[in-house]
Amino acid sequence: MVREFKFKGYSQEQLQTMSVENLLPLLNSRQRRSLDKRVGKYMNDEKRKLREKVKLAREGKLKGQLKTHVRDMIILPDMTGLTIYVHNGKEFSQVNIKPEMVGHYLGEYAITNKRVQHGAPGVGASRSSLYVPLK
């Protein structure tokens, strides 16, 4: 039997029907403070456009992929089940929104750095590299 995910005691269906004002007490303090100021600084034009695109994608009216540069958008329950492509500085990485991600930021799931794989040192990199044979 698969256990159903609940966000602070609320099921997925209950969260989707909630308004943002009712959702605020369930979030952490940083997210609560940000969303509380959504009339002013938080909900700028880019975030409003993303919210509109999410509504269109939810209704099935959006053509193509949902791509965004907005990494500081808080994941809300109406985004669950969607695939959003978030820019990581070089390319768009695919983020499948799951119920466990509610309350986190989009940028947390689009990692901006990669593992460094060092090669052999170049000529002149150090004293010992003078004796490295060239191909």
Number of C-alpha atoms within 10 A of each C-alpha: 3 4 5 8 13 14 18 8 10 12 13 16 11 12 20 16 12 12 11 14 11 10 17 17 11 15 16 11 11 10 18 18 13 16 21 16 11 14 9 10 11 16 17 11 10 13 19 13 13 17 17 12 17 21 15 14 18 15 9 9 11 13 8 7 10 17 16 19 17 16 16 13 22 20 20 19 25 21 22 19 12 15 17 19 19 23 20 18 12 8 11 15 17 15 16 14 20 15 19 13 19 19 21 17 17 23 19 13 17 19 12 13 9 6 5 6 5 6 6 8 11 11 14 11 10 10 8 10 13 12 10 12 7 7 3
